Amino acid sequence: MSFFKKIKDKVTGPKANISLKFNKDNFILGEDIEGTLTVASEEEFDATEIRFEIQCVEEAKKIRRMYDERARREIETESWESATLYSARPTVSGPMHIARGYIGAFPFSINIPLGGRPTYKSIDRKVAWSIKGVIAVDGRPDVTSRAIEVQVAQSATSIIKEREVIREVVMIPCKYCGALMPQTATVCPNCGARRTI
């Protein structure tokens, strides 16, 4: 192997394609994402594993006040902050030798955690789930598919409905200041006198 080919292999990944196909478009928290991962190679190489990378990322717009030296005053700046809420890397295949012209299909099933957050988009906040396929290769860049954003909804049965409880509170006047206080109170909230009735 020539010196230049070794350098080229260090900076370029193998000539292979990886693609994902899902059984459906929308998913519910706690459900399994099922489909097929397809690998097609134009080059012979050794893969350490074939895996998925699934993650849920929340982004929020923040407004910060900063002092601007030129303007000599505080100005407001907008920035987006992100946090990874969930991340997993399940494998579909261990180490394998991939020959030139190889085409393989790997069925998969990845669980979306029940306690996760559903997909959400607004002007100042968004929650997005994405999945990509990866062929890991030692000593070379990995082969990756494009990250596909999937829609994840919350199950109708998991939404907790809150009921409003209305209680009637009887108010009585304080003997000393005349302010109204709840009948269950032992001390007037206005003057602090102890209730005598």
PyRosetta script that sets phi, psi and omega in degrees:
from pyrosetta import init, pose_from_sequence

init()
pose = pose_from_sequence("MSFFKKIKDKVTGPKANISLKFNKDNFILGEDIEGTLTVASEEEFDATEIRFEIQCVEEAKKIRRMYDERARREIETESWESATLYSARPTVSGPMHIARGYIGAFPFSINIPLGGRPTYKSIDRKVAWSIKGVIAVDGRPDVTSRAIEVQVAQSATSIIKEREVIREVVMIPCKYCGALMPQTATVCPNCGARRTI")
pose.set_psi(1, 130.1)
pose.set_omega(1, -177.7)
pose.set_phi(2, -72.8)
pose.set_psi(2, 158.6)
pose.set_omega(2, -179.9)
pose.set_phi(3, -59.3)
pose.set_psi(3, -43.5)
pose.set_omega(3, -178.9)
pose.set_phi(4, -67.2)
pose.set_psi(4, -34.3)
pose.set_omega(4, 177.9)
pose.set_phi(5, -67.5)
pose.set_psi(5, -37.3)
pose.set_omega(5, 178.0)
pose.set_phi(6, -63.6)
pose.set_psi(6, -42.7)
pose.set_omega(6, 178.7)
pose.set_phi(7, -66.2)
pose.set_psi(7, -41.8)
pose.set_omega(7, 179.8)
pose.set_phi(8, -62.5)
pose.set_psi(8, -41.4)
pose.set_omega(8, 179.7)
pose.set_phi(9, -65.1)
pose.set_psi(9, -29.8)
pose.set_omega(9, 179.7)
pose.set_phi(10, -68.4)
pose.set_psi(10, -29.4)
pose.set_omega(10, -175.3)
pose.set_phi(11, -107.0)
pose.set_psi(11, -11.8)
pose.set_omega(11, 177.9)
pose.set_phi(12, -120.5)
pose.set_psi(12, 141.8)
pose.set_omega(12, 178.0)
pose.set_phi(13, -79.1)
pose.set_psi(13, 168.6)
pose.set_omega(13, 177.2)
pose.set_phi(14, -62.5)
pose.set_psi(14, 152.6)
pose.set_omega(14, 177.6)
pose.set_phi(15, -79.6)
pose.set_psi(15, 90.4)
pose.set_omega(15, -179.9)
pose.set_phi(16, -149.2)
pose.set_psi(16, 155.6)
pose.set_omega(16, 177.8)
pose.set_phi(17, -120.3)
pose.set_psi(17, 144.3)
pose.set_omega(17, 176.6)
pose.set_phi(18, -132.5)
pose.set_psi(18, 132.5)
pose.set_omega(18, -178.6)
pose.set_phi(19, -137.6)
pose.set_psi(19, 155.4)
pose.set_omega(19, -178.9)
pose.set_phi(20, -118.8)
pose.set_psi(20, 142.8)
pose.set_omega(20, 174.4)
pose.set_phi(21, -136.5)
pose.set_psi(21, 126.0)
pose.set_omega(21, -178.4)
pose.set_phi(22, -100.0)
pose.set_psi(22, 152.7)
pose.set_omega(22, 179.3)
pose.set_phi(23, -71.7)
pose.set_psi(23, -24.3)
pose.set_omega(23, 176.3)
pose.set_phi(24, -152.4)
pose.set_psi(24, 173.0)
pose.set_omega(24, -173.2)
pose.set_phi(25, -93.7)
pose.set_psi(25, -34.0)
pose.set_omega(25, -175.0)
pose.set_phi(26, -115.6)
pose.set_psi(26, 146.1)
pose.set_omega(26, -177.3)
pose.set_phi(27, -132.8)
pose.set_psi(27, 163.5)
pose.set_omega(27, -179.1)
pose.set_phi(28, -119.3)
pose.set_psi(28, 146.0)
pose.set_omega(28, 177.0)
pose.set_phi(29, -53.3)
pose.set_psi(29, 133.6)
pose.set_omega(29, -178.1)
pose.set_phi(30, 91.9)
pose.set_psi(30, -11.4)
pose.set_omega(30, -178.3)
pose.set_phi(31, -86.9)
pose.set_psi(31, 161.6)
pose.set_omega(31, 175.8)
pose.set_phi(32, -94.7)
pose.set_psi(32, 134.6)
pose.set_omega(32, 171.8)
pose.set_phi(33, -87.6)
pose.set_psi(33, 118.1)
pose.set_omega(33, -178.1)
pose.set_phi(34, -117.6)
pose.set_psi(34, 148.5)
pose.set_omega(34, 179.2)
pose.set_phi(35, 175.3)
pose.set_psi(35, -156.5)
pose.set_omega(35, -177.7)
pose.set_phi(36, -134.0)
pose.set_psi(36, 135.2)
pose.set_omega(36, 174.0)
pose.set_phi(37, -104.6)
pose.set_psi(37, 125.3)
pose.set_omega(37, -177.9)
pose.set_phi(38, -113.2)
pose.set_psi(38, 132.8)
pose.set_omega(38, 179.1)
pose.set_phi(39, -117.0)
pose.set_psi(39, 130.3)
pose.set_omega(39, 175.3)
pose.set_phi(40, -132.1)
pose.set_psi(40, 127.8)
pose.set_omega(40, -175.5)
pose.set_phi(41, -119.9)
pose.set_psi(41, 140.4)
pose.set_omega(41, 174.4)
pose.set_phi(42, -107.1)
pose.set_psi(42, 5.9)
pose.set_omega(42, -175.3)
pose.set_phi(43, -144.9)
pose.set_psi(43, 151.8)
pose.set_omega(43, 177.7)
pose.set_phi(44, -91.0)
pose.set_psi(44, 128.6)
pose.set_omega(44, 178.9)
pose.set_phi(45, -160.5)
pose.set_psi(45, 168.5)
pose.set_omega(45, 177.3)
pose.set_phi(46, -105.1)
pose.set_psi(46, 126.9)
pose.set_omega(46, 177.4)
pose.set_phi(47, -100.9)
pose.set_psi(47, 139.3)
pose.set_omega(47, 177.3)
pose.set_phi(48, -81.6)
pose.set_psi(48, -30.5)
pose.set_omega(48, 175.4)
pose.set_phi(49, -169.5)
pose.set_psi(49, 161.1)
pose.set_omega(49, 171.0)
pose.set_phi(50, -119.1)
pose.set_psi(50, 125.0)
pose.set_omega(50, -172.8)
pose.set_phi(51, -143.6)
pose.set_psi(51, 175.0)
pose.set_omega(51, 172.7)
pose.set_phi(52, -111.9)
pose.set_psi(52, 155.1)
pose.set_omega(52, 169.2)
pose.set_phi(53, -127.8)
pose.set_psi(53, 110.6)
pose.set_omega(53, 179.3)
pose.set_phi(54, -112.7)
pose.set_psi(54, 136.7)
pose.set_omega(54, 177.6)
pose.set_phi(55, -150.1)
pose.set_psi(55, 153.8)
pose.set_omega(55, 175.4)
pose.set_phi(56, -119.7)
pose.set_psi(56, 120.5)
pose.set_omega(56, -176.9)
pose.set_phi(57, -120.9)
pose.set_psi(57, 132.5)
pose.set_omega(57, 175.2)
pose.set_phi(58, -106.8)
pose.set_psi(58, 132.5)
pose.set_omega(58, 177.1)
pose.set_phi(59, -121.4)
pose.set_psi(59, 138.9)
pose.set_omega(59, 179.4)
pose.set_phi(60, -136.1)
pose.set_psi(60, 139.9)
pose.set_omega(60, 177.8)
pose.set_phi(61, -84.1)
pose.set_psi(61, 129.0)
pose.set_omega(61, 179.2)
pose.set_phi(62, -117.8)
pose.set_psi(62, 140.0)
pose.set_omega(62, 175.2)
pose.set_phi(63, -108.9)
pose.set_psi(63, 122.6)
pose.set_omega(63, -178.1)
pose.set_phi(64, -118.3)
pose.set_psi(64, 146.9)
pose.set_omega(64, 174.9)
pose.set_phi(65, -99.4)
pose.set_psi(65, 125.0)
pose.set_omega(65, -179.3)
pose.set_phi(66, -131.8)
pose.set_psi(66, 148.2)
pose.set_omega(66, 177.8)
pose.set_phi(67, -83.1)
pose.set_psi(67, 126.2)
pose.set_omega(67, 179.0)
pose.set_phi(68, -100.4)
pose.set_psi(68, 119.5)
pose.set_omega(68, -177.8)
pose.set_phi(69, -63.2)
pose.set_psi(69, -41.3)
pose.set_omega(69, -177.8)
pose.set_phi(70, -67.2)
pose.set_psi(70, -45.8)
pose.set_omega(70, -178.8)
pose.set_phi(71, -80.1)
pose.set_psi(71, -17.3)
pose.set_omega(71, -178.7)
pose.set_phi(72, 56.7)
pose.set_psi(72, 43.5)
pose.set_omega(72, 176.4)
pose.set_phi(73, -161.0)
pose.set_psi(73, 167.7)
pose.set_omega(73, 177.2)
pose.set_phi(74, -80.3)
pose.set_psi(74, 139.2)
pose.set_omega(74, 176.3)
pose.set_phi(75, -127.4)
pose.set_psi(75, 156.1)
pose.set_omega(75, 177.7)
pose.set_phi(76, -95.3)
pose.set_psi(76, 133.4)
pose.set_omega(76, 177.0)
pose.set_phi(77, -124.3)
pose.set_psi(77, 144.2)
pose.set_omega(77, 177.5)
pose.set_phi(78, -101.2)
pose.set_psi(78, 139.3)
pose.set_omega(78, 174.6)
pose.set_phi(79, -147.4)
pose.set_psi(79, 155.0)
pose.set_omega(79, 178.0)
pose.set_phi(80, -103.2)
pose.set_psi(80, 130.2)
pose.set_omega(80, 175.4)
pose.set_phi(81, -111.8)
pose.set_psi(81, 143.0)
pose.set_omega(81, -179.3)
pose.set_phi(82, -129.0)
pose.set_psi(82, 152.6)
pose.set_omega(82, 177.6)
pose.set_phi(83, -141.2)
pose.set_psi(83, 137.3)
pose.set_omega(83, 177.0)
pose.set_phi(84, -85.7)
pose.set_psi(84, 115.4)
pose.set_omega(84, -178.6)
pose.set_phi(85, -85.7)
pose.set_psi(85, -30.9)
pose.set_omega(85, -179.5)
pose.set_phi(86, -151.3)
pose.set_psi(86, 141.2)
pose.set_omega(86, 178.5)
pose.set_phi(87, -152.3)
pose.set_psi(87, 134.2)
pose.set_omega(87, 177.2)
pose.set_phi(88, -147.4)
pose.set_psi(88, 155.5)
pose.set_omega(88, -179.1)
pose.set_phi(89, -133.7)
pose.set_psi(89, 68.1)
pose.set_omega(89, 179.7)
pose.set_phi(90, -71.3)
pose.set_psi(90, 142.2)
pose.set_omega(90, -179.6)
pose.set_phi(91, -98.1)
pose.set_psi(91, 148.5)
pose.set_omega(91, 174.7)
pose.set_phi(92, -110.8)
pose.set_psi(92, -16.1)
pose.set_omega(92, 178.4)
pose.set_phi(93, -155.5)
pose.set_psi(93, 143.5)
pose.set_omega(93, 175.7)
pose.set_phi(94, -83.8)
pose.set_psi(94, -157.4)
pose.set_omega(94, -179.5)
pose.set_phi(95, -59.9)
pose.set_psi(95, 138.1)
pose.set_omega(95, 177.9)
pose.set_phi(96, -155.5)
pose.set_psi(96, 153.1)
pose.set_omega(96, 176.0)
pose.set_phi(97, -93.0)
pose.set_psi(97, 125.1)
pose.set_omega(97, 179.7)
pose.set_phi(98, -107.4)
pose.set_psi(98, 120.3)
pose.set_omega(98, -178.4)
pose.set_phi(99, -87.3)
pose.set_psi(99, 161.7)
pose.set_omega(99, 175.9)
pose.set_phi(100, -64.6)
pose.set_psi(100, 133.2)
pose.set_omega(100, -178.4)
pose.set_phi(101, 86.2)
pose.set_psi(101, 1.9)
pose.set_omega(101, -179.3)
pose.set_phi(102, -67.5)
pose.set_psi(102, 134.9)
pose.set_omega(102, 172.1)
pose.set_phi(103, -131.7)
pose.set_psi(103, 122.0)
pose.set_omega(103, -179.1)
pose.set_phi(104, -136.2)
pose.set_psi(104, 145.6)
pose.set_omega(104, 178.4)
pose.set_phi(105, -119.3)
pose.set_psi(105, 130.9)
pose.set_omega(105, -178.8)
pose.set_phi(106, -120.7)
pose.set_psi(106, 113.3)
pose.set_omega(106, 175.3)
pose.set_phi(107, -70.9)
pose.set_psi(107, 146.8)
pose.set_omega(107, -178.8)
pose.set_phi(108, -140.7)
pose.set_psi(108, 161.0)
pose.set_omega(108, 175.4)
pose.set_phi(109, -147.0)
pose.set_psi(109, 117.0)
pose.set_omega(109, -179.1)
pose.set_phi(110, -120.8)
pose.set_psi(110, 128.6)
pose.set_omega(110, -179.3)
pose.set_phi(111, -85.6)
pose.set_psi(111, 135.8)
pose.set_omega(111, 172.4)
pose.set_phi(112, -92.5)
pose.set_psi(112, 122.4)
pose.set_omega(112, -176.7)
pose.set_phi(113, -60.6)
pose.set_psi(113, 139.4)
pose.set_omega(113, -179.0)
pose.set_phi(114, -63.1)
pose.set_psi(114, -32.4)
pose.set_omega(114, -179.1)
pose.set_phi(115, -85.1)
pose.set_psi(115, 8.8)
pose.set_omega(115, -179.2)
pose.set_phi(116, -74.9)
pose.set_psi(116, 179.4)
pose.set_omega(116, 179.3)
pose.set_phi(117, -102.3)
pose.set_psi(117, 139.0)
pose.set_omega(117, 176.9)
pose.set_phi(118, -72.9)
pose.set_psi(118, 160.7)
pose.set_omega(118, 176.8)
pose.set_phi(119, -60.9)
pose.set_psi(119, 136.9)
pose.set_omega(119, -176.5)
pose.set_phi(120, -151.5)
pose.set_psi(120, 137.6)
pose.set_omega(120, 177.3)
pose.set_phi(121, -139.8)
pose.set_psi(121, 129.3)
pose.set_omega(121, 173.8)
pose.set_phi(122, -142.9)
pose.set_psi(122, -173.7)
pose.set_omega(122, -177.7)
pose.set_phi(123, -65.4)
pose.set_psi(123, -37.5)
pose.set_omega(123, -174.4)
pose.set_phi(124, -119.0)
pose.set_psi(124, 8.0)
pose.set_omega(124, -179.7)
pose.set_phi(125, -155.5)
pose.set_psi(125, 144.5)
pose.set_omega(125, 173.2)
pose.set_phi(126, -152.0)
pose.set_psi(126, 147.8)
pose.set_omega(126, 175.5)
pose.set_phi(127, -123.9)
pose.set_psi(127, 123.2)
pose.set_omega(127, -176.1)
pose.set_phi(128, -131.0)
pose.set_psi(128, 137.1)
pose.set_omega(128, 174.5)
pose.set_phi(129, -103.7)
pose.set_psi(129, 133.0)
pose.set_omega(129, 177.6)
pose.set_phi(130, -138.6)
pose.set_psi(130, 149.6)
pose.set_omega(130, 179.9)
pose.set_phi(131, -133.5)
pose.set_psi(131, 139.3)
pose.set_omega(131, 171.9)
pose.set_phi(132, -140.8)
pose.set_psi(132, 153.7)
pose.set_omega(132, 176.7)
pose.set_phi(133, -96.3)
pose.set_psi(133, 147.2)
pose.set_omega(133, -177.1)
pose.set_phi(134, -137.8)
pose.set_psi(134, 132.6)
pose.set_omega(134, 167.8)
pose.set_phi(135, -105.1)
pose.set_psi(135, 110.3)
pose.set_omega(135, -178.3)
pose.set_phi(136, -82.6)
pose.set_psi(136, 133.8)
pose.set_omega(136, -178.3)
pose.set_phi(137, -131.7)
pose.set_psi(137, 129.8)
pose.set_omega(137, 177.5)
pose.set_phi(138, -72.9)
pose.set_psi(138, 134.3)
pose.set_omega(138, 174.6)
pose.set_phi(139, 78.2)
pose.set_psi(139, -0.4)
pose.set_omega(139, 179.3)
pose.set_phi(140, -139.4)
pose.set_psi(140, 160.3)
pose.set_omega(140, 175.2)
pose.set_phi(141, -62.7)
pose.set_psi(141, 144.1)
pose.set_omega(141, 178.7)
pose.set_phi(142, -69.7)
pose.set_psi(142, 154.6)
pose.set_omega(142, 173.3)
pose.set_phi(143, -92.3)
pose.set_psi(143, 125.6)
pose.set_omega(143, -178.8)
pose.set_phi(144, -127.6)
pose.set_psi(144, 149.8)
pose.set_omega(144, 172.7)
pose.set_phi(145, -84.7)
pose.set_psi(145, 172.2)
pose.set_omega(145, 173.9)
pose.set_phi(146, -72.4)
pose.set_psi(146, 147.8)
pose.set_omega(146, 178.8)
pose.set_phi(147, -74.5)
pose.set_psi(147, 125.9)
pose.set_omega(147, -178.9)
pose.set_phi(148, -105.2)
pose.set_psi(148, 126.6)
pose.set_omega(148, 178.5)
pose.set_phi(149, -85.3)
pose.set_psi(149, 128.1)
pose.set_omega(149, 179.2)
pose.set_phi(150, -111.3)
pose.set_psi(150, 147.5)
pose.set_omega(150, 179.2)
pose.set_phi(151, -88.6)
pose.set_psi(151, 123.5)
pose.set_omega(151, -179.6)
pose.set_phi(152, -120.6)
pose.set_psi(152, 122.8)
pose.set_omega(152, -178.8)
pose.set_phi(153, -111.0)
pose.set_psi(153, 162.0)
pose.set_omega(153, 176.4)
pose.set_phi(154, -88.8)
pose.set_psi(154, 138.2)
pose.set_omega(154, 179.7)
pose.set_phi(155, -65.9)
pose.set_psi(155, 142.1)
pose.set_omega(155, 179.6)
pose.set_phi(156, -63.9)
pose.set_psi(156, -30.0)
pose.set_omega(156, -179.3)
pose.set_phi(157, -77.2)
pose.set_psi(157, -18.6)
pose.set_omega(157, -178.4)
pose.set_phi(158, -91.2)
pose.set_psi(158, -6.9)
pose.set_omega(158, 178.1)
pose.set_phi(159, -78.2)
pose.set_psi(159, 121.7)
pose.set_omega(159, -179.2)
pose.set_phi(160, -88.1)
pose.set_psi(160, 123.1)
pose.set_omega(160, 179.7)
pose.set_phi(161, -93.4)
pose.set_psi(161, 125.8)
pose.set_omega(161, 179.1)
pose.set_phi(162, -94.7)
pose.set_psi(162, 136.6)
pose.set_omega(162, 176.8)
pose.set_phi(163, -105.5)
pose.set_psi(163, 141.5)
pose.set_omega(163, 178.5)
pose.set_phi(164, -84.3)
pose.set_psi(164, 128.7)
pose.set_omega(164, 179.2)
pose.set_phi(165, -104.0)
pose.set_psi(165, 122.1)
pose.set_omega(165, -179.1)
pose.set_phi(166, -108.3)
pose.set_psi(166, 122.9)
pose.set_omega(166, 177.0)
pose.set_phi(167, -119.3)
pose.set_psi(167, 142.9)
pose.set_omega(167, 177.3)
pose.set_phi(168, -91.4)
pose.set_psi(168, 126.4)
pose.set_omega(168, 179.4)
pose.set_phi(169, -110.3)
pose.set_psi(169, 122.9)
pose.set_omega(169, 179.3)
pose.set_phi(170, -83.4)
pose.set_psi(170, 127.6)
pose.set_omega(170, -179.7)
pose.set_phi(171, -103.9)
pose.set_psi(171, 139.2)
pose.set_omega(171, 178.4)
pose.set_phi(172, -128.2)
pose.set_psi(172, 152.1)
pose.set_omega(172, 179.9)
pose.set_phi(173, -79.2)
pose.set_psi(173, 146.5)
pose.set_omega(173, 175.7)
pose.set_phi(174, -73.3)
pose.set_psi(174, 137.3)
pose.set_omega(174, -177.9)
pose.set_phi(175, -65.4)
pose.set_psi(175, -28.5)
pose.set_omega(175, -173.9)
pose.set_phi(176, -94.7)
pose.set_psi(176, -49.0)
pose.set_omega(176, -175.9)
pose.set_phi(177, -105.3)
pose.set_psi(177, -14.7)
pose.set_omega(177, 178.3)
pose.set_phi(178, 83.9)
pose.set_psi(178, -2.7)
pose.set_omega(178, 178.7)
pose.set_phi(179, -70.8)
pose.set_psi(179, 149.5)
pose.set_omega(179, 179.4)
pose.set_phi(180, -79.3)
pose.set_psi(180, 140.9)
pose.set_omega(180, 176.9)
pose.set_phi(181, -141.5)
pose.set_psi(181, 154.2)
pose.set_omega(181, 179.0)
pose.set_phi(182, -61.0)
pose.set_psi(182, 145.2)
pose.set_omega(182, -178.9)
pose.set_phi(183, -62.2)
pose.set_psi(183, -26.0)
pose.set_omega(183, -178.7)
pose.set_phi(184, -82.7)
pose.set_psi(184, -10.4)
pose.set_omega(184, -178.6)
pose.set_phi(185, -75.3)
pose.set_psi(185, 146.1)
pose.set_omega(185, 177.8)
pose.set_phi(186, -101.9)
pose.set_psi(186, -16.1)
pose.set_omega(186, 179.8)
pose.set_phi(187, -130.3)
pose.set_psi(187, 139.4)
pose.set_omega(187, 178.7)
pose.set_phi(188, -69.1)
pose.set_psi(188, 126.4)
pose.set_omega(188, -180.0)
pose.set_phi(189, -71.0)
pose.set_psi(189, -15.3)
pose.set_omega(189, -178.7)
pose.set_phi(190, -88.0)
pose.set_psi(190, -52.1)
pose.set_omega(190, -174.9)
pose.set_phi(191, -110.0)
pose.set_psi(191, -13.6)
pose.set_omega(191, 177.7)
pose.set_phi(192, 85.2)
pose.set_psi(192, 3.2)
pose.set_omega(192, 179.8)
pose.set_phi(193, -72.4)
pose.set_psi(193, 147.3)
pose.set_omega(193, 178.3)
pose.set_phi(194, -74.7)
pose.set_psi(194, 143.1)
pose.set_omega(194, -179.9)
pose.set_phi(195, -71.0)
pose.set_psi(195, 136.9)
pose.set_omega(195, -177.4)
pose.set_phi(196, -108.6)
pose.set_psi(196, -15.3)
pose.set_omega(196, -176.0)
pose.set_phi(197, -83.5)
pose.dump_pdb("model.pdb")
